Amino acid sequence: MGNPPAPSFVDIRVRVTPRGGRDAVIGIRRVDGVLLLRVSAPPVDGAANRACIDLLAETLGVRRVQVTLAAGETAREKRFRVTGMTEAERDQRLAALARVGED
């Protein structure tokens, strides 16, 4: 018998602006491909991180439990891991988002 396939996952680099008025995806930074998010939650007791997870799950069309914070718990630049998704699926779902930054 062969080994079962490894679970698929992708990482998404994110820059977060907490206390941003409303939860929204701003776009993707052209220079490095970082996803820009704004959340209304303050960066207190993990509230902004939870808001990011909710927003990413909604944006990517996955369940909230599939999105976890992988790095950057207290930083503006974070890395989230999404299980059950391939790089191609991630890229397809993020392709519709606007690219922001210098042309």
Biopython code that builds the backbone (N, CA, C, O; Angstrom):
import numpy as np
from Bio.PDB.StructureBuilder import StructureBuilder

atoms = [
    (1, "MET", "N", (0.834, -1.176, 0.000)),
    (1, "MET", "CA", (0.000, 0.000, 0.000)),
    (1, "MET", "C", (0.877, 1.236, 0.000)),
    (1, "MET", "O", (1.923, 1.274, 0.648)),
    (2, "GLY", "N", (0.433, 2.258, -0.743)),
    (2, "GLY", "CA", (1.183, 3.510, -0.816)),
    (2, "GLY", "C", (0.802, 4.442, 0.314)),
    (2, "GLY", "O", (-0.187, 4.234, 1.016)),
    (3, "ASN", "N", (1.592, 5.451, 0.469)),
    (3, "ASN", "CA", (1.305, 6.471, 1.469)),
    (3, "ASN", "C", (0.180, 7.377, 0.989)),
    (3, "ASN", "O", (0.071, 7.648, -0.206)),
    (4, "PRO", "N", (-0.650, 7.843, 1.900)),
    (4, "PRO", "CA", (-1.698, 8.778, 1.486)),
    (4, "PRO", "C", (-1.070, 10.095, 1.046)),
    (4, "PRO", "O", (0.008, 10.452, 1.521)),
    (5, "PRO", "N", (-1.726, 10.820, 0.150)),
    (5, "PRO", "CA", (-1.154, 12.088, -0.303)),
    (5, "PRO", "C", (-1.075, 13.086, 0.850)),
    (5, "PRO", "O", (-1.918, 13.097, 1.746)),
    (6, "ALA", "N", (-0.045, 13.915, 0.801)),
    (6, "ALA", "CA", (0.110, 14.941, 1.835)),
    (6, "ALA", "C", (-1.014, 15.963, 1.694)),
    (6, "ALA", "O", (-1.446, 16.261, 0.580)),
    (7, "PRO", "N", (-1.488, 16.497, 2.808)),
    (7, "PRO", "CA", (-2.543, 17.495, 2.718)),
    (7, "PRO", "C", (-2.044, 18.714, 1.944)),
    (7, "PRO", "O", (-0.911, 19.157, 2.133)),
    (8, "SER", "N", (-2.891, 19.246, 1.082)),
    (8, "SER", "CA", (-2.489, 20.407, 0.299)),
    (8, "SER", "C", (-2.746, 21.677, 1.101)),
    (8, "SER", "O", (-3.743, 21.797, 1.812)),
    (9, "PHE", "N", (-1.826, 22.610, 0.966)),
    (9, "PHE", "CA", (-2.009, 23.904, 1.603)),
    (9, "PHE", "C", (-1.204, 24.944, 0.834)),
    (9, "PHE", "O", (-0.270, 24.621, 0.101)),
    (10, "VAL", "N", (-1.588, 26.184, 1.019)),
    (10, "VAL", "CA", (-0.848, 27.304, 0.456)),
    (10, "VAL", "C", (-0.667, 28.354, 1.544)),
    (10, "VAL", "O", (-1.447, 28.431, 2.493)),
    (11, "ASP", "N", (0.365, 29.150, 1.387)),
    (11, "ASP", "CA", (0.581, 30.281, 2.272)),
    (11, "ASP", "C", (0.256, 31.559, 1.512)),
    (11, "ASP", "O", (0.482, 31.656, 0.306)),
    (12, "ILE", "N", (-0.270, 32.524, 2.229)),
    (12, "ILE", "CA", (-0.599, 33.825, 1.649)),
    (12, "ILE", "C", (0.026, 34.892, 2.539)),
    (12, "ILE", "O", (-0.228, 34.950, 3.742)),
    (13, "ARG", "N", (0.843, 35.728, 1.927)),
    (13, "ARG", "CA", (1.445, 36.840, 2.665)),
    (13, "ARG", "C", (0.476, 38.015, 2.635)),
    (13, "ARG", "O", (-0.108, 38.336, 1.600)),
    (14, "VAL", "N", (0.318, 38.649, 3.796)),
    (14, "VAL", "CA", (-0.693, 39.679, 3.975)),
    (14, "VAL", "C", (-0.094, 40.862, 4.727)),
    (14, "VAL", "O", (0.719, 40.678, 5.633)),
    (15, "ARG", "N", (-0.492, 42.064, 4.356)),
    (15, "ARG", "CA", (-0.204, 43.268, 5.155)),
    (15, "ARG", "C", (-1.542, 43.792, 5.651)),
    (15, "ARG", "O", (-2.457, 44.034, 4.864)),
    (16, "VAL", "N", (-1.649, 43.965, 6.966)),
    (16, "VAL", "CA", (-2.913, 44.308, 7.600)),
    (16, "VAL", "C", (-2.882, 45.736, 8.138)),
    (16, "VAL", "O", (-1.902, 46.171, 8.742)),
    (17, "THR", "N", (-3.982, 46.452, 7.902)),
    (17, "THR", "CA", (-4.196, 47.749, 8.531)),
    (17, "THR", "C", (-5.355, 47.571, 9.501)),
    (17, "THR", "O", (-6.508, 47.497, 9.077)),
    (18, "PRO", "N", (-5.061, 47.501, 10.817)),
    (18, "PRO", "CA", (-6.138, 47.366, 11.801)),
    (18, "PRO", "C", (-6.840, 48.709, 12.001)),
    (18, "PRO", "O", (-6.321, 49.756, 11.615)),
    (19, "ARG", "N", (-8.021, 48.661, 12.608)),
    (19, "ARG", "CA", (-8.835, 49.866, 12.830)),
    (19, "ARG", "C", (-9.042, 50.627, 11.531)),
    (19, "ARG", "O", (-8.986, 51.856, 11.502)),
    (20, "GLY", "N", (-9.281, 49.885, 10.457)),
    (20, "GLY", "CA", (-9.395, 50.475, 9.128)),
    (20, "GLY", "C", (-10.794, 50.914, 8.750)),
    (20, "GLY", "O", (-11.035, 51.227, 7.584)),
    (21, "GLY", "N", (-11.710, 50.947, 9.673)),
    (21, "GLY", "CA", (-13.064, 51.402, 9.382)),
    (21, "GLY", "C", (-14.000, 50.283, 8.985)),
    (21, "GLY", "O", (-15.096, 50.168, 9.532)),
    (22, "ARG", "N", (-13.587, 49.460, 8.046)),
    (22, "ARG", "CA", (-14.404, 48.323, 7.619)),
    (22, "ARG", "C", (-13.472, 47.222, 7.143)),
    (22, "ARG", "O", (-12.319, 47.483, 6.796)),
    (23, "ASP", "N", (-13.968, 46.000, 7.125)),
    (23, "ASP", "CA", (-13.164, 44.879, 6.655)),
    (23, "ASP", "C", (-13.207, 44.847, 5.133)),
    (23, "ASP", "O", (-14.283, 44.794, 4.537)),
    (24, "ALA", "N", (-12.027, 44.880, 4.504)),
    (24, "ALA", "CA", (-11.982, 44.890, 3.046)),
    (24, "ALA", "C", (-10.626, 44.419, 2.541)),
    (24, "ALA", "O", (-9.601, 44.587, 3.202)),
    (25, "VAL", "N", (-10.649, 43.828, 1.354)),
    (25, "VAL", "CA", (-9.421, 43.513, 0.639)),
    (25, "VAL", "C", (-9.114, 44.733, -0.223)),
    (25, "VAL", "O", (-9.931, 45.126, -1.056)),
    (26, "ILE", "N", (-7.951, 45.329, -0.029)),
    (26, "ILE", "CA", (-7.563, 46.521, -0.770)),
    (26, "ILE", "C", (-7.024, 46.142, -2.145)),
    (26, "ILE", "O", (-7.283, 46.832, -3.131)),
    (27, "GLY", "N", (-6.288, 45.065, -2.207)),
    (27, "GLY", "CA", (-5.708, 44.614, -3.465)),
    (27, "GLY", "C", (-4.446, 43.822, -3.205)),
    (27, "GLY", "O", (-4.208, 43.338, -2.099)),
    (28, "ILE", "N", (-3.643, 43.699, -4.248)),
    (28, "ILE", "CA", (-2.379, 42.977, -4.161)),
    (28, "ILE", "C", (-1.268, 43.945, -4.539)),
    (28, "ILE", "O", (-1.321, 44.584, -5.590)),
    (29, "ARG", "N", (-0.270, 44.050, -3.683)),
    (29, "ARG", "CA", (0.845, 44.949, -3.934)),
    (29, "ARG", "C", (1.670, 44.402, -5.100)),
    (29, "ARG", "O", (2.154, 43.271, -5.053)),
    (30, "ARG", "N", (1.824, 45.213, -6.138)),
    (30, "ARG", "CA", (2.518, 44.786, -7.360)),
    (30, "ARG", "C", (3.958, 44.354, -7.113)),
    (30, "ARG", "O", (4.420, 43.359, -7.672)),
    (31, "VAL", "N", (4.646, 45.088, -6.296)),
    (31, "VAL", "CA", (6.075, 44.875, -6.143)),
    (31, "VAL", "C", (6.434, 43.512, -5.557)),
    (31, "VAL", "O", (7.472, 42.949, -5.904)),
    (32, "ASP", "N", (5.587, 42.971, -4.667)),
    (32, "ASP", "CA", (5.946, 41.704, -4.036)),
    (32, "ASP", "C", (4.796, 40.713, -3.894)),
    (32, "ASP", "O", (4.983, 39.638, -3.324)),
    (33, "GLY", "N", (3.611, 41.049, -4.399)),
    (33, "GLY", "CA", (2.487, 40.121, -4.366)),
    (33, "GLY", "C", (1.809, 39.965, -3.028)),
    (33, "GLY", "O", (1.036, 39.027, -2.835)),
    (34, "VAL", "N", (2.081, 40.872, -2.087)),
    (34, "VAL", "CA", (1.468, 40.799, -0.763)),
    (34, "VAL", "C", (0.017, 41.273, -0.847)),
    (34, "VAL", "O", (-0.272, 42.305, -1.453)),
    (35, "LEU", "N", (-0.885, 40.515, -0.237)),
    (35, "LEU", "CA", (-2.300, 40.854, -0.197)),
    (35, "LEU", "C", (-2.510, 41.922, 0.871)),
    (35, "LEU", "O", (-2.071, 41.760, 2.009)),
    (36, "LEU", "N", (-3.180, 43.010, 0.505)),
    (36, "LEU", "CA", (-3.407, 44.121, 1.427)),
    (36, "LEU", "C", (-4.818, 44.048, 1.977)),
    (36, "LEU", "O", (-5.794, 44.045, 1.227)),
    (37, "LEU", "N", (-4.916, 43.989, 3.308)),
    (37, "LEU", "CA", (-6.209, 43.895, 3.979)),
    (37, "LEU", "C", (-6.389, 45.071, 4.929)),
    (37, "LEU", "O", (-5.429, 45.604, 5.486)),
    (38, "ARG", "N", (-7.661, 45.460, 5.096)),
    (38, "ARG", "CA", (-8.021, 46.452, 6.109)),
    (38, "ARG", "C", (-9.114, 45.806, 6.945)),
    (38, "ARG", "O", (-10.083, 45.268, 6.410)),
    (39, "VAL", "N", (-8.949, 45.863, 8.270)),
    (39, "VAL", "CA", (-9.966, 45.313, 9.166)),
    (39, "VAL", "C", (-10.353, 46.372, 10.191)),
    (39, "VAL", "O", (-9.536, 47.211, 10.572)),
    (40, "SER", "N", (-11.593, 46.325, 10.626)),
    (40, "SER", "CA", (-12.072, 47.302, 11.599)),
    (40, "SER", "C", (-11.620, 46.979, 13.017)),
    (40, "SER", "O", (-11.594, 47.864, 13.873)),
    (41, "ALA", "N", (-11.268, 45.735, 13.274)),
    (41, "ALA", "CA", (-10.877, 45.304, 14.622)),
    (41, "ALA", "C", (-9.546, 45.924, 15.033)),
    (41, "ALA", "O", (-8.671, 46.131, 14.192)),
    (42, "PRO", "N", (-9.391, 46.218, 16.312)),
    (42, "PRO", "CA", (-8.109, 46.730, 16.803)),
    (42, "PRO", "C", (-7.108, 45.590, 16.979)),
    (42, "PRO", "O", (-7.494, 44.427, 17.091)),
    (43, "PRO", "N", (-5.823, 45.932, 17.002)),
    (43, "PRO", "CA", (-4.799, 44.891, 17.189)),
    (43, "PRO", "C", (-4.623, 44.547, 18.662)),
    (43, "PRO", "O", (-3.524, 44.651, 19.207)),
    (44, "VAL", "N", (-5.708, 44.138, 19.294)),
    (44, "VAL", "CA", (-5.708, 43.841, 20.728)),
    (44, "VAL", "C", (-6.265, 42.432, 20.940)),
    (44, "VAL", "O", (-7.318, 42.084, 20.407)),
    (45, "ASP", "N", (-5.556, 41.644, 21.711)),
    (45, "ASP", "CA", (-6.001, 40.288, 22.067)),
    (45, "ASP", "C", (-6.339, 39.427, 20.846)),
    (45, "ASP", "O", (-7.233, 38.584, 20.916)),
    (46, "GLY", "N", (-5.641, 39.629, 19.743)),
    (46, "GLY", "CA", (-5.852, 38.806, 18.549)),
    (46, "GLY", "C", (-7.085, 39.138, 17.737)),
    (46, "GLY", "O", (-7.423, 38.405, 16.808)),
    (47, "ALA", "N", (-7.772, 40.233, 18.064)),
    (47, "ALA", "CA", (-9.008, 40.573, 17.358)),
    (47, "ALA", "C", (-8.762, 40.845, 15.880)),
    (47, "ALA", "O", (-9.534, 40.392, 15.034)),
    (48, "ALA", "N", (-7.706, 41.573, 15.558)),
    (48, "ALA", "CA", (-7.408, 41.868, 14.151)),
    (48, "ALA", "C", (-7.027, 40.588, 13.400)),
    (48, "ALA", "O", (-7.398, 40.423, 12.238)),
    (49, "ASN", "N", (-6.296, 39.689, 14.050)),
    (49, "ASN", "CA", (-5.937, 38.420, 13.408)),
    (49, "ASN", "C", (-7.180, 37.587, 13.106)),
    (49, "ASN", "O", (-7.279, 36.987, 12.036)),
    (50, "ARG", "N", (-8.126, 37.547, 14.041)),
    (50, "ARG", "CA", (-9.373, 36.807, 13.796)),
    (50, "ARG", "C", (-10.167, 37.438, 12.663)),
    (50, "ARG", "O", (-10.766, 36.731, 11.853)),
    (51, "ALA", "N", (-10.176, 38.759, 12.602)),
    (51, "ALA", "CA", (-10.878, 39.448, 11.513)),
    (51, "ALA", "C", (-10.218, 39.141, 10.172)),
    (51, "ALA", "O", (-10.907, 38.994, 9.163)),
    (52, "CYS", "N", (-8.896, 39.043, 10.154)),
    (52, "CYS", "CA", (-8.179, 38.677, 8.923)),
    (52, "CYS", "C", (-8.547, 37.273, 8.472)),
    (52, "CYS", "O", (-8.756, 37.032, 7.283)),
    (53, "ILE", "N", (-8.627, 36.356, 9.412)),
    (53, "ILE", "CA", (-8.994, 34.978, 9.082)),
    (53, "ILE", "C", (-10.397, 34.946, 8.474)),
    (53, "ILE", "O", (-10.624, 34.278, 7.466)),
    (54, "ASP", "N", (-11.329, 35.663, 9.083)),
    (54, "ASP", "CA", (-12.699, 35.716, 8.551)),
    (54, "ASP", "C", (-12.713, 36.288, 7.138)),
    (54, "ASP", "O", (-13.372, 35.746, 6.251)),
    (55, "LEU", "N", (-11.986, 37.381, 6.931)),
    (55, "LEU", "CA", (-11.964, 38.045, 5.630)),
    (55, "LEU", "C", (-11.299, 37.167, 4.574)),
    (55, "LEU", "O", (-11.784, 37.082, 3.446)),
    (56, "LEU", "N", (-10.199, 36.519, 4.929)),
    (56, "LEU", "CA", (-9.534, 35.629, 3.977)),
    (56, "LEU", "C", (-10.416, 34.441, 3.610)),
    (56, "LEU", "O", (-10.499, 34.069, 2.440)),
    (57, "ALA", "N", (-11.070, 33.849, 4.595)),
    (57, "ALA", "CA", (-11.954, 32.712, 4.315)),
    (57, "ALA", "C", (-13.063, 33.129, 3.355)),
    (57, "ALA", "O", (-13.370, 32.411, 2.403)),
    (58, "GLU", "N", (-13.656, 34.277, 3.605)),
    (58, "GLU", "CA", (-14.729, 34.760, 2.729)),
    (58, "GLU", "C", (-14.200, 35.056, 1.327)),
    (58, "GLU", "O", (-14.828, 34.685, 0.335)),
    (59, "THR", "N", (-13.060, 35.717, 1.242)),
    (59, "THR", "CA", (-12.478, 36.093, -0.050)),
    (59, "THR", "C", (-12.090, 34.869, -0.870)),
    (59, "THR", "O", (-12.280, 34.850, -2.086)),
    (60, "LEU", "N", (-11.547, 33.847, -0.210)),
    (60, "LEU", "CA", (-11.073, 32.656, -0.911)),
    (60, "LEU", "C", (-12.152, 31.596, -1.098)),
    (60, "LEU", "O", (-11.950, 30.624, -1.825)),
    (61, "GLY", "N", (-13.296, 31.780, -0.444)),
    (61, "GLY", "CA", (-14.376, 30.809, -0.576)),
    (61, "GLY", "C", (-14.092, 29.497, 0.140)),
    (61, "GLY", "O", (-14.461, 28.424, -0.338)),
    (62, "VAL", "N", (-13.422, 29.592, 1.308)),
    (62, "VAL", "CA", (-13.134, 28.401, 2.095)),
    (62, "VAL", "C", (-13.746, 28.563, 3.479)),
    (62, "VAL", "O", (-14.202, 29.645, 3.847)),
    (63, "ARG", "N", (-13.750, 27.475, 4.239)),
    (63, "ARG", "CA", (-14.250, 27.548, 5.618)),
    (63, "ARG", "C", (-13.214, 28.227, 6.502)),
    (63, "ARG", "O", (-12.013, 28.161, 6.241)),
    (64, "ARG", "N", (-13.693, 28.867, 7.531)),
    (64, "ARG", "CA", (-12.817, 29.594, 8.449)),
    (64, "ARG", "C", (-11.758, 28.678, 9.062)),
    (64, "ARG", "O", (-10.620, 29.105, 9.256)),
    (65, "VAL", "N", (-12.105, 27.443, 9.366)),
    (65, "VAL", "CA", (-11.154, 26.522, 10.004)),
    (65, "VAL", "C", (-9.997, 26.147, 9.081)),
    (65, "VAL", "O", (-8.991, 25.611, 9.546)),
    (66, "GLN", "N", (-10.121, 26.416, 7.795)),
    (66, "GLN", "CA", (-9.050, 26.124, 6.857)),
    (66, "GLN", "C", (-7.964, 27.196, 6.859)),
    (66, "GLN", "O", (-6.889, 26.985, 6.298)),
    (67, "VAL", "N", (-8.230, 28.338, 7.479)),
    (67, "VAL", "CA", (-7.285, 29.455, 7.480)),
    (67, "VAL", "C", (-6.681, 29.601, 8.874)),
    (67, "VAL", "O", (-7.407, 29.750, 9.857)),
    (68, "THR", "N", (-5.351, 29.558, 8.957)),
    (68, "THR", "CA", (-4.659, 29.739, 10.231)),
    (68, "THR", "C", (-3.523, 30.735, 10.064)),
    (68, "THR", "O", (-2.963, 30.886, 8.979)),
    (69, "LEU", "N", (-3.198, 31.403, 11.145)),
    (69, "LEU", "CA", (-2.074, 32.328, 11.156)),
    (69, "LEU", "C", (-0.793, 31.516, 11.307)),
    (69, "LEU", "O", (-0.623, 30.795, 12.290)),
    (70, "ALA", "N", (0.103, 31.633, 10.340)),
    (70, "ALA", "CA", (1.344, 30.858, 10.363)),
    (70, "ALA", "C", (2.523, 31.659, 10.901)),
    (70, "ALA", "O", (3.441, 31.085, 11.488)),
    (71, "ALA", "N", (2.511, 32.975, 10.710)),
    (71, "ALA", "CA", (3.617, 33.817, 11.178)),
    (71, "ALA", "C", (3.166, 35.267, 11.245)),
    (71, "ALA", "O", (2.316, 35.703, 10.468)),
    (72, "GLY", "N", (3.750, 36.013, 12.190)),
    (72, "GLY", "CA", (3.489, 37.442, 12.279)),
    (72, "GLY", "C", (2.353, 37.818, 13.198)),
    (72, "GLY", "O", (1.611, 38.757, 12.907)),
    (73, "GLU", "N", (2.200, 37.117, 14.289)),
    (73, "GLU", "CA", (1.064, 37.328, 15.184)),
    (73, "GLU", "C", (0.901, 38.787, 15.611)),
    (73, "GLU", "O", (-0.223, 39.284, 15.685)),
    (74, "THR", "N", (2.003, 39.475, 15.890)),
    (74, "THR", "CA", (1.905, 40.865, 16.341)),
    (74, "THR", "C", (2.418, 41.868, 15.302)),
    (74, "THR", "O", (2.509, 43.060, 15.594)),
    (75, "ALA", "N", (2.747, 41.407, 14.115)),
    (75, "ALA", "CA", (3.273, 42.283, 13.066)),
    (75, "ALA", "C", (2.174, 42.647, 12.064)),
    (75, "ALA", "O", (1.152, 41.967, 11.972)),
    (76, "ARG", "N", (2.400, 43.716, 11.325)),
    (76, "ARG", "CA", (1.460, 44.069, 10.252)),
    (76, "ARG", "C", (1.584, 43.113, 9.073)),
    (76, "ARG", "O", (0.594, 42.792, 8.416)),
    (77, "GLU", "N", (2.805, 42.663, 8.810)),
    (77, "GLU", "CA", (3.042, 41.695, 7.738)),
    (77, "GLU", "C", (2.896, 40.299, 8.345)),
    (77, "GLU", "O", (3.601, 39.946, 9.290)),
    (78, "LYS", "N", (1.980, 39.519, 7.796)),
    (78, "LYS", "CA", (1.658, 38.203, 8.342)),
    (78, "LYS", "C", (1.682, 37.161, 7.229)),
    (78, "LYS", "O", (1.684, 37.486, 6.042)),
    (79, "ARG", "N", (1.701, 35.912, 7.647)),
    (79, "ARG", "CA", (1.585, 34.810, 6.702)),
    (79, "ARG", "C", (0.486, 33.896, 7.212)),
    (79, "ARG", "O", (0.540, 33.402, 8.338)),
    (80, "PHE", "N", (-0.515, 33.679, 6.361)),
    (80, "PHE", "CA", (-1.614, 32.787, 6.701)),
    (80, "PHE", "C", (-1.499, 31.525, 5.867)),
    (80, "PHE", "O", (-1.069, 31.568, 4.715)),
    (81, "ARG", "N", (-1.884, 30.408, 6.451)),
    (81, "ARG", "CA", (-1.881, 29.115, 5.767)),
    (81, "ARG", "C", (-3.323, 28.699, 5.517)),
    (81, "ARG", "O", (-4.171, 28.768, 6.407)),
    (82, "VAL", "N", (-3.585, 28.264, 4.279)),
    (82, "VAL", "CA", (-4.917, 27.804, 3.891)),
    (82, "VAL", "C", (-4.799, 26.350, 3.486)),
    (82, "VAL", "O", (-4.119, 26.026, 2.512)),
    (83, "THR", "N", (-5.459, 25.467, 4.231)),
    (83, "THR", "CA", (-5.402, 24.037, 3.928)),
    (83, "THR", "C", (-6.492, 23.678, 2.924)),
    (83, "THR", "O", (-7.513, 24.356, 2.806)),
    (84, "GLY", "N", (-6.236, 22.582, 2.205)),
    (84, "GLY", "CA", (-7.221, 22.106, 1.238)),
    (84, "GLY", "C", (-7.276, 22.944, -0.025)),
    (84, "GLY", "O", (-8.288, 22.939, -0.725)),
    (85, "MET", "N", (-6.204, 23.664, -0.328)),
    (85, "MET", "CA", (-6.174, 24.531, -1.499)),
    (85, "MET", "C", (-4.816, 24.398, -2.173)),
    (85, "MET", "O", (-3.787, 24.303, -1.504)),
    (86, "THR", "N", (-4.821, 24.392, -3.487)),
    (86, "THR", "CA", (-3.572, 24.346, -4.241)),
    (86, "THR", "C", (-3.153, 25.764, -4.621)),
    (86, "THR", "O", (-3.939, 26.706, -4.521)),
    (87, "GLU", "N", (-1.908, 25.899, -5.055)),
    (87, "GLU", "CA", (-1.430, 27.209, -5.499)),
    (87, "GLU", "C", (-2.244, 27.710, -6.685)),
    (87, "GLU", "O", (-2.542, 28.901, -6.776)),
    (88, "ALA", "N", (-2.601, 26.815, -7.587)),
    (88, "ALA", "CA", (-3.389, 27.217, -8.752)),
    (88, "ALA", "C", (-4.763, 27.743, -8.330)),
    (88, "ALA", "O", (-5.240, 28.740, -8.873)),
    (89, "GLU", "N", (-5.395, 27.079, -7.371)),
    (89, "GLU", "CA", (-6.694, 27.540, -6.873)),
    (89, "GLU", "C", (-6.567, 28.902, -6.203)),
    (89, "GLU", "O", (-7.391, 29.789, -6.425)),
    (90, "ARG", "N", (-5.531, 29.064, -5.382)),
    (90, "ARG", "CA", (-5.299, 30.354, -4.722)),
    (90, "ARG", "C", (-5.109, 31.454, -5.754)),
    (90, "ARG", "O", (-5.730, 32.513, -5.666)),
    (91, "ASP", "N", (-4.248, 31.199, -6.733)),
    (91, "ASP", "CA", (-3.952, 32.212, -7.735)),
    (91, "ASP", "C", (-5.194, 32.581, -8.538)),
    (91, "ASP", "O", (-5.402, 33.748, -8.871)),
    (92, "GLN", "N", (-6.017, 31.583, -8.848)),
    (92, "GLN", "CA", (-7.246, 31.838, -9.598)),
    (92, "GLN", "C", (-8.207, 32.706, -8.790)),
    (92, "GLN", "O", (-8.820, 33.625, -9.334)),
    (93, "ARG", "N", (-8.340, 32.422, -7.504)),
    (93, "ARG", "CA", (-9.286, 33.174, -6.667)),
    (93, "ARG", "C", (-8.797, 34.593, -6.375)),
    (93, "ARG", "O", (-9.606, 35.497, -6.169)),
    (94, "LEU", "N", (-7.484, 34.791, -6.357)),
    (94, "LEU", "CA", (-6.951, 36.116, -6.093)),
    (94, "LEU", "C", (-6.741, 36.946, -7.373)),
    (94, "LEU", "O", (-6.495, 38.150, -7.303)),
    (95, "ALA", "N", (-6.842, 36.294, -8.534)),
    (95, "ALA", "CA", (-6.580, 36.980, -9.801)),
    (95, "ALA", "C", (-7.513, 38.155, -10.047)),
    (95, "ALA", "O", (-7.130, 39.124, -10.702)),
    (96, "ALA", "N", (-8.716, 38.078, -9.536)),
    (96, "ALA", "CA", (-9.689, 39.145, -9.780)),
    (96, "ALA", "C", (-9.423, 40.381, -8.933)),
    (96, "ALA", "O", (-10.001, 41.436, -9.193)),
    (97, "LEU", "N", (-8.569, 40.275, -7.936)),
    (97, "LEU", "CA", (-8.303, 41.413, -7.060)),
    (97, "LEU", "C", (-7.405, 42.418, -7.758)),
    (97, "LEU", "O", (-6.547, 42.051, -8.561)),
    (98, "ALA", "N", (-7.605, 43.661, -7.451)),
    (98, "ALA", "CA", (-6.825, 44.727, -8.081)),
    (98, "ALA", "C", (-5.368, 44.691, -7.611)),
    (98, "ALA", "O", (-5.076, 44.388, -6.454)),
    (99, "ARG", "N", (-4.484, 45.003, -8.525)),
    (99, "ARG", "CA", (-3.065, 45.167, -8.183)),
    (99, "ARG", "C", (-2.851, 46.635, -7.855)),
    (99, "ARG", "O", (-3.307, 47.513, -8.586)),
    (100, "VAL", "N", (-2.161, 46.899, -6.762)),
    (100, "VAL", "CA", (-1.918, 48.279, -6.367)),
    (100, "VAL", "C", (-0.423, 48.533, -6.258)),
    (100, "VAL", "O", (0.352, 47.614, -5.991)),
    (101, "GLY", "N", (-0.030, 49.755, -6.459)),
    (101, "GLY", "CA", (1.386, 50.107, -6.381)),
    (101, "GLY", "C", (1.857, 50.700, -7.683)),
    (101, "GLY", "O", (1.061, 51.028, -8.563)),
    (102, "GLU", "N", (3.158, 50.832, -7.791)),
    (102, "GLU", "CA", (3.730, 51.444, -8.986)),
    (102, "GLU", "C", (3.559, 50.534, -10.194)),
    (102, "GLU", "O", (3.673, 49.313, -10.087)),
    (103, "ASP", "N", (3.288, 51.135, -11.332)),
    (103, "ASP", "CA", (3.149, 50.386, -12.586)),
    (103, "ASP", "C", (4.473, 50.157, -13.251)),
    (103, "ASP", "O", (4.531, 49.542, -14.315)),
]
sb = StructureBuilder()
sb.init_structure("model")
sb.init_model(0)
sb.init_chain("A")
sb.init_seg("    ")
for serial, (resi, resn, name, xyz) in enumerate(atoms, 1):
    if name == "N":
        sb.init_residue(resn, " ", resi, " ")
    sb.init_atom(name, np.array(xyz, "f"), 0.0, 1.0, " ", f" {name:<3s}", serial, name[0])
structure = sb.get_structure()
